[in-house]
Amino acid sequence: MSAINRLFKHTFVYGLATVLPRLLTVLLTPLLTNYLPNPEDFGEVSIIFSWIIIFNVLLTYGTETAFFRYFTETDDKSKVLGTAIGTLLGTTLLFVIVSYLSLDHIASWTDKSANYWRWVIGVLAFDTLAVVPFAYMRAQGKAVKYAVIKMINVIISVGCSALFLIWLQDIPGLRDWLPSDKIELYFIAFFGASALTFLVICKPYFSKWKFDVLLWKRMLRYGFPILIAGLAFAINETFDKILLEWLLIDNATDQVGIYTACYRLAVGMTLFSTAFKLGVEPFFFSEAKNEKAPQLYAQITKMFVILGSIALLAYIVLVDLIKALLINEKYYDAMDIVPLVLIAYLFFGIYQSISVWYKVTDKTKYGAYISVLGAALTIGLNVLLIPQIGYIASAITTCAAYGLMMVTSYVLSRKHFAIPYDLKNILLYLIVSISFSVIFFYFFREELGIGSWSLYLVGILMTAVLAGLIWIREKTFIKNLIKK
């Protein structure tokens, strides 16, 4: 099986493992926007999930990527597995003890109920302990098993959430011992799903493994820049919700809820970029010693840009149909952020592909530098602009931060690991796709009327023009990929 073929297979399976669960998770958006009393409650949930994302990065501190790095090059696989498991087990237990002892202080500092945090801490602990077993599956090529378990996890999460929020409180016998707060019920559902998932995949913790102190130090050194990069990414990804709550004066949490609901409409590009990352990361390492690796990496990046450019425009054409399925109409006020967030995630996907150079050359410190640069821009622009223009500032900032990271990574790659990117065509497809998307959403959508047949006809024609342009210029390239 060719390298490109293997990449497509793994990306497809990991894509299913990501897309199907996320699609189920998307069902939580109409569930929450309809069954939580108001946007303020949805804002509360969104802010807590922002903290969950940040602490997920802190608690794993680059262990997953370090595991892949040393697992692929070391003959003694059990030593790498054991070292990764041992370090996460120790730090997670310490985190749980300290967090529960400090529960009241956490609640006071975040201005969120301790009843929420007691479940969130459990979710964080089980999710952290699951990182290495899931990475072990990916390293062994068990993509289908990985996908099935991930999907079961989300089915349980969504099912329990629906059960708790809609029906259980109305059953007389359960009403007395279930919490009345629907936000707490929501986090109980997630705790149950995380605990059950860990029980399913915890076998590596009970197998024979050995902890190697020297390897542990090497993994920490390798993983530390990944931690910094991951933390910076978490800030780029989610700190805007926290800053909105801190910096907006009127109805701050309510505004966070409206912003987050429309932000979730960008789920299509988010899923596309995430599935690509899951499939491509092990591939990058496995092909690093191949003499044709630079050419393969260049082909992969162009392939992503071609698919992403078409997906961006097509998604924006259909976004008004999608919004009716996903969010309550009282959240529509923030629709103007959607194209900006979609473009941001297209940039992010390209950045992940371009960033292969610092991962395969062990120069992960540059990943940290780039991500910190993006995080600094995220914090700076949000602090400067949120008081002036509200949540639209956060969408602009997200787009600017990922664009800056993409360009910076490309510039540095030319010096440290030359890859023959087809820059001329990549830029052409991006410019045409983004221009068409902006014109369609901010001009034709207003002029022709939201939901009108003439609007969709224009959108189909614009998408056809983009696809035709790509086909004319890339016919040979696409045919070769299909043959492979």
Contacts in CASP RR format, 6 or more apart in sequence:
PFRMAT RR
TARGET T0000
AUTHOR 0000-0000-0000
METHOD contacts of the structure
MODEL  1
MSAINRLFKHTFVYGLATVLPRLLTVLLTPLLTNYLPNPEDFGEVSIIFS
WIIIFNVLLTYGTETAFFRYFTETDDKSKVLGTAIGTLLGTTLLFVIVSY
LSLDHIASWTDKSANYWRWVIGVLAFDTLAVVPFAYMRAQGKAVKYAVIK
MINVIISVGCSALFLIWLQDIPGLRDWLPSDKIELYFIAFFGASALTFLV
ICKPYFSKWKFDVLLWKRMLRYGFPILIAGLAFAINETFDKILLEWLLID
NATDQVGIYTACYRLAVGMTLFSTAFKLGVEPFFFSEAKNEKAPQLYAQI
TKMFVILGSIALLAYIVLVDLIKALLINEKYYDAMDIVPLVLIAYLFFGI
YQSISVWYKVTDKTKYGAYISVLGAALTIGLNVLLIPQIGYIASAITTCA
AYGLMMVTSYVLSRKHFAIPYDLKNILLYLIVSISFSVIFFYFFREELGI
GSWSLYLVGILMTAVLAGLIWIREKTFIKNLIKK
1 9 0 8 1.000
2 484 0 8 1.000
3 283 0 8 1.000
3 287 0 8 1.000
3 290 0 8 1.000
3 296 0 8 1.000
4 296 0 8 1.000
4 299 0 8 1.000
4 300 0 8 1.000
4 481 0 8 1.000
4 484 0 8 1.000
5 484 0 8 1.000
6 283 0 8 1.000
7 279 0 8 1.000
7 280 0 8 1.000
7 283 0 8 1.000
7 300 0 8 1.000
9 143 0 8 1.000
10 141 0 8 1.000
10 143 0 8 1.000
10 278 0 8 1.000
10 279 0 8 1.000
10 282 0 8 1.000
10 283 0 8 1.000
11 275 0 8 1.000
11 276 0 8 1.000
11 278 0 8 1.000
11 279 0 8 1.000
11 280 0 8 1.000
13 143 0 8 1.000
13 144 0 8 1.000
13 146 0 8 1.000
13 147 0 8 1.000
14 138 0 8 1.000
14 143 0 8 1.000
14 146 0 8 1.000
14 147 0 8 1.000
14 275 0 8 1.000
14 278 0 8 1.000
14 279 0 8 1.000
15 147 0 8 1.000
15 271 0 8 1.000
15 274 0 8 1.000
15 275 0 8 1.000
15 278 0 8 1.000
15 279 0 8 1.000
16 147 0 8 1.000
16 151 0 8 1.000
17 143 0 8 1.000
17 146 0 8 1.000
17 147 0 8 1.000
17 150 0 8 1.000
17 151 0 8 1.000
17 275 0 8 1.000
17 278 0 8 1.000
18 150 0 8 1.000
18 271 0 8 1.000
18 274 0 8 1.000
18 275 0 8 1.000
18 278 0 8 1.000
19 271 0 8 1.000
19 275 0 8 1.000
20 147 0 8 1.000
20 151 0 8 1.000
20 154 0 8 1.000
21 150 0 8 1.000
21 151 0 8 1.000
21 153 0 8 1.000
21 154 0 8 1.000
21 155 0 8 1.000
22 154 0 8 1.000
22 267 0 8 1.000
22 270 0 8 1.000
22 271 0 8 1.000
22 274 0 8 1.000
23 271 0 8 1.000
24 151 0 8 1.000
24 154 0 8 1.000
24 155 0 8 1.000
24 157 0 8 1.000
24 158 0 8 1.000
25 154 0 8 1.000
25 157 0 8 1.000
25 158 0 8 1.000
26 264 0 8 1.000
26 267 0 8 1.000
26 326 0 8 1.000
27 158 0 8 1.000
27 162 0 8 1.000
28 157 0 8 1.000
28 158 0 8 1.000
28 161 0 8 1.000
29 261 0 8 1.000
29 264 0 8 1.000
29 326 0 8 1.000
29 327 0 8 1.000
30 325 0 8 1.000
30 326 0 8 1.000
30 327 0 8 1.000
30 328 0 8 1.000
31 158 0 8 1.000
31 161 0 8 1.000
31 162 0 8 1.000
31 165 0 8 1.000
31 166 0 8 1.000
32 42 0 8 1.000
32 45 0 8 1.000
32 165 0 8 1.000
32 186 0 8 1.000
33 39 0 8 1.000
33 42 0 8 1.000
33 261 0 8 1.000
33 327 0 8 1.000
33 328 0 8 1.000
33 330 0 8 1.000
33 331 0 8 1.000
34 328 0 8 1.000
35 165 0 8 1.000
35 166 0 8 1.000
35 182 0 8 1.000
36 42 0 8 1.000
36 45 0 8 1.000
36 165 0 8 1.000
36 182 0 8 1.000
36 183 0 8 1.000
37 182 0 8 1.000
38 254 0 8 1.000
39 254 0 8 1.000
39 255 0 8 1.000
39 257 0 8 1.000
39 258 0 8 1.000
39 261 0 8 1.000
39 330 0 8 1.000
39 331 0 8 1.000
40 251 0 8 1.000
40 253 0 8 1.000
40 254 0 8 1.000
40 257 0 8 1.000
41 182 0 8 1.000
41 183 0 8 1.000
42 257 0 8 1.000
42 260 0 8 1.000
42 261 0 8 1.000
42 331 0 8 1.000
43 241 0 8 1.000
43 253 0 8 1.000
43 254 0 8 1.000
43 256 0 8 1.000
43 257 0 8 1.000
43 260 0 8 1.000
44 112 0 8 1.000
44 183 0 8 1.000
44 253 0 8 1.000
45 183 0 8 1.000
45 186 0 8 1.000
46 241 0 8 1.000
46 256 0 8 1.000
46 257 0 8 1.000
46 260 0 8 1.000
47 110 0 8 1.000
47 112 0 8 1.000
47 241 0 8 1.000
47 242 0 8 1.000
47 245 0 8 1.000
47 253 0 8 1.000
47 256 0 8 1.000
48 110 0 8 1.000
48 112 0 8 1.000
48 116 0 8 1.000
48 120 0 8 1.000
48 187 0 8 1.000
49 238 0 8 1.000
50 238 0 8 1.000
50 239 0 8 1.000
50 241 0 8 1.000
50 242 0 8 1.000
51 110 0 8 1.000
51 120 0 8 1.000
51 242 0 8 1.000
52 120 0 8 1.000
52 123 0 8 1.000
52 124 0 8 1.000
53 234 0 8 1.000
53 237 0 8 1.000
53 238 0 8 1.000
54 231 0 8 1.000
54 234 0 8 1.000
54 235 0 8 1.000
54 238 0 8 1.000
54 239 0 8 1.000
55 124 0 8 1.000
56 124 0 8 1.000
56 127 0 8 1.000
56 128 0 8 1.000
56 234 0 8 1.000
57 227 0 8 1.000
57 230 0 8 1.000
57 231 0 8 1.000
57 233 0 8 1.000
57 234 0 8 1.000
58 227 0 8 1.000
58 231 0 8 1.000
59 88 0 8 1.000
59 91 0 8 1.000
59 92 0 8 1.000
59 95 0 8 1.000
59 124 0 8 1.000
59 128 0 8 1.000
60 88 0 8 1.000
60 128 0 8 1.000
60 131 0 8 1.000
60 227 0 8 1.000
61 91 0 8 1.000
61 220 0 8 1.000
61 223 0 8 1.000
61 224 0 8 1.000
61 226 0 8 1.000
61 227 0 8 1.000
62 223 0 8 1.000
62 224 0 8 1.000
62 226 0 8 1.000
62 227 0 8 1.000
62 230 0 8 1.000
63 84 0 8 1.000
63 87 0 8 1.000
63 88 0 8 1.000
63 131 0 8 1.000
63 132 0 8 1.000
63 219 0 8 1.000
63 223 0 8 1.000
64 131 0 8 1.000
64 132 0 8 1.000
64 135 0 8 1.000
65 222 0 8 1.000
65 223 0 8 1.000
65 226 0 8 1.000
65 281 0 8 1.000
65 359 0 8 1.000
65 364 0 8 1.000
66 84 0 8 1.000
66 219 0 8 1.000
66 220 0 8 1.000
66 222 0 8 1.000
66 223 0 8 1.000
66 226 0 8 1.000
67 80 0 8 1.000
67 81 0 8 1.000
67 84 0 8 1.000
67 132 0 8 1.000
67 135 0 8 1.000
67 136 0 8 1.000
67 139 0 8 1.000
67 219 0 8 1.000
68 135 0 8 1.000
68 138 0 8 1.000
68 139 0 8 1.000
68 281 0 8 1.000
68 282 0 8 1.000
68 285 0 8 1.000
69 219 0 8 1.000
69 222 0 8 1.000
69 285 0 8 1.000
69 359 0 8 1.000
69 362 0 8 1.000
70 80 0 8 1.000
70 215 0 8 1.000
70 218 0 8 1.000
70 219 0 8 1.000
70 222 0 8 1.000
71 77 0 8 1.000
71 80 0 8 1.000
71 81 0 8 1.000
71 139 0 8 1.000
72 139 0 8 1.000
72 282 0 8 1.000
72 285 0 8 1.000
72 286 0 8 1.000
74 80 0 8 1.000
74 215 0 8 1.000
78 207 0 8 1.000
78 208 0 8 1.000
78 209 0 8 1.000
78 210 0 8 1.000
79 209 0 8 1.000
79 210 0 8 1.000
79 212 0 8 1.000
79 215 0 8 1.000
80 215 0 8 1.000
81 132 0 8 1.000
81 136 0 8 1.000
81 204 0 8 1.000
81 209 0 8 1.000
82 204 0 8 1.000
82 209 0 8 1.000
82 210 0 8 1.000
82 211 0 8 1.000
83 210 0 8 1.000
83 211 0 8 1.000
83 212 0 8 1.000
83 215 0 8 1.000
83 216 0 8 1.000
83 219 0 8 1.000
84 132 0 8 1.000
84 135 0 8 1.000
84 219 0 8 1.000
85 132 0 8 1.000
85 204 0 8 1.000
85 205 0 8 1.000
85 209 0 8 1.000
86 209 0 8 1.000
86 211 0 8 1.000
87 211 0 8 1.000
87 216 0 8 1.000
87 219 0 8 1.000
87 220 0 8 1.000
88 128 0 8 1.000
88 129 0 8 1.000
88 131 0 8 1.000
88 132 0 8 1.000
89 129 0 8 1.000
89 205 0 8 1.000
92 125 0 8 1.000
92 128 0 8 1.000
92 129 0 8 1.000
95 121 0 8 1.000
95 124 0 8 1.000
95 125 0 8 1.000
95 128 0 8 1.000
96 121 0 8 1.000
96 122 0 8 1.000
96 125 0 8 1.000
99 106 0 8 1.000
99 117 0 8 1.000
99 121 0 8 1.000
100 118 0 8 1.000
100 121 0 8 1.000
103 114 0 8 1.000
103 117 0 8 1.000
103 118 0 8 1.000
103 121 0 8 1.000
104 114 0 8 1.000
106 114 0 8 1.000
106 117 0 8 1.000
107 113 0 8 1.000
107 114 0 8 1.000
107 117 0 8 1.000
110 117 0 8 1.000
113 181 0 8 1.000
113 183 0 8 1.000
113 184 0 8 1.000
115 179 0 8 1.000
115 181 0 8 1.000
115 184 0 8 1.000
116 183 0 8 1.000
116 184 0 8 1.000
116 187 0 8 1.000
119 184 0 8 1.000
119 187 0 8 1.000
119 188 0 8 1.000
119 190 0 8 1.000
119 191 0 8 1.000
120 187 0 8 1.000
120 191 0 8 1.000
122 191 0 8 1.000
122 194 0 8 1.000
122 195 0 8 1.000
123 187 0 8 1.000
123 190 0 8 1.000
123 191 0 8 1.000
123 194 0 8 1.000
126 191 0 8 1.000
126 194 0 8 1.000
126 195 0 8 1.000
126 197 0 8 1.000
126 198 0 8 1.000
127 194 0 8 1.000
129 198 0 8 1.000
129 202 0 8 1.000
129 205 0 8 1.000
130 194 0 8 1.000
130 197 0 8 1.000
130 198 0 8 1.000
130 201 0 8 1.000
132 204 0 8 1.000
133 201 0 8 1.000
133 202 0 8 1.000
133 203 0 8 1.000
133 204 0 8 1.000
133 205 0 8 1.000
134 146 0 8 1.000
134 149 0 8 1.000
134 150 0 8 1.000
134 201 0 8 1.000
136 204 0 8 1.000
137 143 0 8 1.000
137 145 0 8 1.000
137 146 0 8 1.000
137 149 0 8 1.000
137 201 0 8 1.000
138 146 0 8 1.000
138 278 0 8 1.000
138 282 0 8 1.000
139 282 0 8 1.000
141 282 0 8 1.000
149 197 0 8 1.000
149 200 0 8 1.000
149 201 0 8 1.000
152 197 0 8 1.000
152 200 0 8 1.000
153 193 0 8 1.000
153 194 0 8 1.000
153 196 0 8 1.000
153 197 0 8 1.000
154 193 0 8 1.000
156 192 0 8 1.000
156 193 0 8 1.000
156 196 0 8 1.000
156 197 0 8 1.000
157 189 0 8 1.000
157 190 0 8 1.000
157 193 0 8 1.000
159 189 0 8 1.000
160 188 0 8 1.000
160 189 0 8 1.000
160 190 0 8 1.000
160 192 0 8 1.000
160 193 0 8 1.000
161 185 0 8 1.000
161 186 0 8 1.000
161 189 0 8 1.000
161 190 0 8 1.000
163 189 0 8 1.000
164 178 0 8 1.000
164 182 0 8 1.000
164 185 0 8 1.000
164 186 0 8 1.000
164 188 0 8 1.000
164 189 0 8 1.000
165 182 0 8 1.000
165 185 0 8 1.000
165 186 0 8 1.000
168 174 0 8 1.000
168 178 0 8 1.000
168 185 0 8 1.000
169 175 0 8 1.000
169 178 0 8 1.000
169 180 0 8 1.000
169 182 0 8 1.000
169 185 0 8 1.000
178 185 0 8 1.000
179 185 0 8 1.000
179 188 0 8 1.000
222 362 0 8 1.000
222 364 0 8 1.000
223 364 0 8 1.000
224 368 0 8 1.000
225 364 0 8 1.000
225 365 0 8 1.000
225 366 0 8 1.000
225 367 0 8 1.000
225 368 0 8 1.000
226 364 0 8 1.000
226 368 0 8 1.000
228 368 0 8 1.000
228 371 0 8 1.000
228 372 0 8 1.000
229 364 0 8 1.000
229 367 0 8 1.000
229 368 0 8 1.000
229 370 0 8 1.000
229 371 0 8 1.000
229 372 0 8 1.000
230 371 0 8 1.000
231 371 0 8 1.000
231 375 0 8 1.000
232 368 0 8 1.000
232 371 0 8 1.000
232 372 0 8 1.000
232 374 0 8 1.000
232 375 0 8 1.000
233 371 0 8 1.000
233 375 0 8 1.000
235 375 0 8 1.000
235 378 0 8 1.000
235 379 0 8 1.000
236 371 0 8 1.000
236 374 0 8 1.000
236 375 0 8 1.000
236 378 0 8 1.000
236 398 0 8 1.000
236 401 0 8 1.000
236 402 0 8 1.000
236 405 0 8 1.000
239 375 0 8 1.000
239 378 0 8 1.000
239 379 0 8 1.000
239 382 0 8 1.000
240 259 0 8 1.000
240 378 0 8 1.000
240 382 0 8 1.000
240 391 0 8 1.000
240 394 0 8 1.000
240 397 0 8 1.000
240 398 0 8 1.000
241 256 0 8 1.000
241 259 0 8 1.000
241 260 0 8 1.000
241 394 0 8 1.000
243 379 0 8 1.000
243 382 0 8 1.000
243 383 0 8 1.000
243 386 0 8 1.000
243 394 0 8 1.000
244 252 0 8 1.000
244 255 0 8 1.000
244 256 0 8 1.000
244 259 0 8 1.000
244 382 0 8 1.000
244 386 0 8 1.000
244 390 0 8 1.000
244 391 0 8 1.000
244 394 0 8 1.000
245 252 0 8 1.000
245 253 0 8 1.000
245 256 0 8 1.000
246 252 0 8 1.000
247 382 0 8 1.000
247 383 0 8 1.000
247 386 0 8 1.000
247 387 0 8 1.000
248 255 0 8 1.000
248 386 0 8 1.000
248 387 0 8 1.000
248 390 0 8 1.000
249 387 0 8 1.000
255 390 0 8 1.000
255 391 0 8 1.000
256 391 0 8 1.000
257 331 0 8 1.000
258 331 0 8 1.000
258 333 0 8 1.000
258 334 0 8 1.000
258 391 0 8 1.000
259 334 0 8 1.000
259 337 0 8 1.000
259 391 0 8 1.000
259 394 0 8 1.000
261 326 0 8 1.000
261 327 0 8 1.000
261 328 0 8 1.000
261 331 0 8 1.000
261 334 0 8 1.000
262 323 0 8 1.000
262 327 0 8 1.000
262 331 0 8 1.000
262 332 0 8 1.000
262 334 0 8 1.000
262 335 0 8 1.000
262 337 0 8 1.000
262 338 0 8 1.000
263 334 0 8 1.000
263 337 0 8 1.000
263 341 0 8 1.000
263 395 0 8 1.000
264 326 0 8 1.000
264 327 0 8 1.000
265 319 0 8 1.000
265 322 0 8 1.000
265 323 0 8 1.000
265 326 0 8 1.000
265 327 0 8 1.000
265 335 0 8 1.000
265 338 0 8 1.000
265 341 0 8 1.000
266 338 0 8 1.000
266 341 0 8 1.000
266 342 0 8 1.000
266 344 0 8 1.000
266 345 0 8 1.000
267 326 0 8 1.000
268 311 0 8 1.000
268 315 0 8 1.000
268 342 0 8 1.000
269 308 0 8 1.000
269 311 0 8 1.000
269 312 0 8 1.000
269 315 0 8 1.000
269 341 0 8 1.000
269 342 0 8 1.000
269 345 0 8 1.000
269 346 0 8 1.000
270 345 0 8 1.000
272 307 0 8 1.000
272 308 0 8 1.000
272 311 0 8 1.000
272 345 0 8 1.000
272 349 0 8 1.000
273 345 0 8 1.000
273 346 0 8 1.000
273 348 0 8 1.000
273 349 0 8 1.000
273 352 0 8 1.000
276 304 0 8 1.000
276 349 0 8 1.000
276 352 0 8 1.000
276 353 0 8 1.000
277 349 0 8 1.000
277 352 0 8 1.000
280 300 0 8 1.000
280 352 0 8 1.000
280 353 0 8 1.000
280 356 0 8 1.000
281 359 0 8 1.000
284 297 0 8 1.000
284 356 0 8 1.000
284 359 0 8 1.000
284 360 0 8 1.000
285 359 0 8 1.000
285 360 0 8 1.000
287 293 0 8 1.000
287 296 0 8 1.000
288 360 0 8 1.000
290 296 0 8 1.000
293 360 0 8 1.000
294 417 0 8 1.000
294 418 0 8 1.000
294 419 0 8 1.000
294 420 0 8 1.000
295 420 0 8 1.000
297 353 0 8 1.000
297 356 0 8 1.000
297 419 0 8 1.000
298 419 0 8 1.000
298 420 0 8 1.000
298 421 0 8 1.000
298 422 0 8 1.000
299 477 0 8 1.000
299 481 0 8 1.000
300 353 0 8 1.000
301 350 0 8 1.000
301 353 0 8 1.000
301 354 0 8 1.000
301 419 0 8 1.000
301 421 0 8 1.000
301 426 0 8 1.000
302 421 0 8 1.000
302 422 0 8 1.000
302 425 0 8 1.000
302 426 0 8 1.000
302 474 0 8 1.000
302 477 0 8 1.000
303 481 0 8 1.000
304 349 0 8 1.000
304 350 0 8 1.000
304 353 0 8 1.000
305 350 0 8 1.000
305 426 0 8 1.000
305 429 0 8 1.000
305 430 0 8 1.000
306 429 0 8 1.000
306 470 0 8 1.000
306 474 0 8 1.000
306 478 0 8 1.000
308 346 0 8 1.000
308 433 0 8 1.000
309 346 0 8 1.000
309 429 0 8 1.000
309 430 0 8 1.000
309 432 0 8 1.000
309 433 0 8 1.000
309 466 0 8 1.000
309 470 0 8 1.000
310 433 0 8 1.000
310 463 0 8 1.000
310 466 0 8 1.000
310 467 0 8 1.000
310 470 0 8 1.000
312 342 0 8 1.000
312 343 0 8 1.000
312 346 0 8 1.000
312 433 0 8 1.000
312 434 0 8 1.000
312 437 0 8 1.000
313 433 0 8 1.000
313 436 0 8 1.000
313 437 0 8 1.000
313 440 0 8 1.000
313 459 0 8 1.000
313 462 0 8 1.000
313 463 0 8 1.000
313 466 0 8 1.000
314 463 0 8 1.000
315 322 0 8 1.000
315 342 0 8 1.000
316 338 0 8 1.000
316 339 0 8 1.000
316 342 0 8 1.000
316 437 0 8 1.000
316 440 0 8 1.000
316 441 0 8 1.000
317 440 0 8 1.000
317 456 0 8 1.000
317 459 0 8 1.000
317 460 0 8 1.000
317 462 0 8 1.000
317 463 0 8 1.000
319 335 0 8 1.000
319 338 0 8 1.000
319 441 0 8 1.000
320 445 0 8 1.000
320 450 0 8 1.000
320 451 0 8 1.000
321 451 0 8 1.000
323 332 0 8 1.000
323 335 0 8 1.000
334 391 0 8 1.000
336 392 0 8 1.000
336 395 0 8 1.000
336 442 0 8 1.000
337 391 0 8 1.000
337 392 0 8 1.000
337 394 0 8 1.000
337 395 0 8 1.000
338 441 0 8 1.000
339 437 0 8 1.000
339 438 0 8 1.000
339 441 0 8 1.000
339 442 0 8 1.000
340 395 0 8 1.000
340 396 0 8 1.000
340 398 0 8 1.000
340 399 0 8 1.000
341 395 0 8 1.000
341 398 0 8 1.000
341 399 0 8 1.000
342 437 0 8 1.000
343 399 0 8 1.000
343 434 0 8 1.000
343 437 0 8 1.000
344 395 0 8 1.000
344 398 0 8 1.000
344 399 0 8 1.000
344 401 0 8 1.000
344 402 0 8 1.000
344 403 0 8 1.000
345 402 0 8 1.000
346 430 0 8 1.000
346 433 0 8 1.000
347 399 0 8 1.000
347 402 0 8 1.000
347 403 0 8 1.000
347 405 0 8 1.000
347 406 0 8 1.000
348 402 0 8 1.000
348 405 0 8 1.000
348 406 0 8 1.000
350 406 0 8 1.000
351 402 0 8 1.000
351 403 0 8 1.000
351 405 0 8 1.000
351 406 0 8 1.000
351 409 0 8 1.000
354 406 0 8 1.000
354 409 0 8 1.000
354 410 0 8 1.000
354 413 0 8 1.000
354 419 0 8 1.000
354 421 0 8 1.000
355 367 0 8 1.000
355 370 0 8 1.000
355 409 0 8 1.000
355 413 0 8 1.000
356 417 0 8 1.000
356 419 0 8 1.000
357 363 0 8 1.000
357 409 0 8 1.000
357 412 0 8 1.000
357 413 0 8 1.000
357 416 0 8 1.000
357 417 0 8 1.000
357 419 0 8 1.000
358 364 0 8 1.000
358 365 0 8 1.000
358 366 0 8 1.000
358 367 0 8 1.000
358 409 0 8 1.000
358 412 0 8 1.000
358 413 0 8 1.000
358 416 0 8 1.000
358 417 0 8 1.000
360 417 0 8 1.000
361 416 0 8 1.000
361 417 0 8 1.000
363 416 0 8 1.000
366 409 0 8 1.000
366 412 0 8 1.000
366 416 0 8 1.000
367 409 0 8 1.000
370 405 0 8 1.000
370 408 0 8 1.000
370 409 0 8 1.000
370 412 0 8 1.000
371 405 0 8 1.000
373 404 0 8 1.000
373 405 0 8 1.000
373 408 0 8 1.000
374 401 0 8 1.000
374 402 0 8 1.000
374 404 0 8 1.000
374 405 0 8 1.000
375 401 0 8 1.000
377 397 0 8 1.000
377 400 0 8 1.000
377 401 0 8 1.000
377 404 0 8 1.000
378 397 0 8 1.000
378 398 0 8 1.000
378 401 0 8 1.000
380 397 0 8 1.000
381 393 0 8 1.000
381 396 0 8 1.000
381 397 0 8 1.000
381 400 0 8 1.000
381 401 0 8 1.000
382 393 0 8 1.000
382 394 0 8 1.000
382 397 0 8 1.000
384 393 0 8 1.000
385 393 0 8 1.000
385 396 0 8 1.000
385 397 0 8 1.000
386 393 0 8 1.000
386 394 0 8 1.000
410 421 0 8 1.000
413 419 0 8 1.000
425 473 0 8 1.000
425 474 0 8 1.000
428 469 0 8 1.000
428 473 0 8 1.000
429 466 0 8 1.000
429 469 0 8 1.000
429 470 0 8 1.000
432 466 0 8 1.000
432 469 0 8 1.000
433 466 0 8 1.000
436 462 0 8 1.000
436 463 0 8 1.000
436 465 0 8 1.000
436 466 0 8 1.000
439 462 0 8 1.000
440 458 0 8 1.000
440 459 0 8 1.000
440 462 0 8 1.000
444 455 0 8 1.000
444 458 0 8 1.000
444 459 0 8 1.000
445 455 0 8 1.000
448 454 0 8 1.000
448 455 0 8 1.000
448 458 0 8 1.000
449 455 0 8 1.000
471 478 0 8 1.000
END
